[in-house]
């Protein structure tokens, strides 16, 4: 009986760790964005995003950016972006480790609508 509980606990821990390592964001097709410049070197870098809802620059939104590595073990950085106007948003992110990074952007519009977009991965060298 003790062995059965041990197996159940082990399977539960395995399941939780697999869920923690996977991400399936739901990218909103209406939301388009681009990086002004893709980060390429280690250290603190300023990220500027241009965000549009369709063809209209998205202003007056709360924008949060999550910088995460594609492999497990490195904690994500979640930063609020500052609105610059005309659909431009800025934040500083510390790319503290070499390797492949992904930026996940969460946008909350003034009307409460929430959208998400995952930008293509890039390498810090």
Secondary structure as GFF3:
##gff-version 3
##sequence-region A 1 125
A	DSSP	alpha_helix	2	21	.	.	.	ID=ss1
A	DSSP	beta_strand	31	35	.	.	.	ID=ss2
A	DSSP	beta_strand	43	53	.	.	.	ID=ss3
A	DSSP	beta_strand	56	57	.	.	.	ID=ss4
A	DSSP	beta_strand	62	69	.	.	.	ID=ss5
A	DSSP	beta_strand	77	80	.	.	.	ID=ss6
A	DSSP	beta_strand	82	85	.	.	.	ID=ss7
A	DSSP	beta_strand	88	95	.	.	.	ID=ss8
A	DSSP	beta_strand	99	108	.	.	.	ID=ss9
A	DSSP	beta_strand	114	118	.	.	.	ID=ss10
A	DSSP	beta_strand	122	124	.	.	.	ID=ss11
###
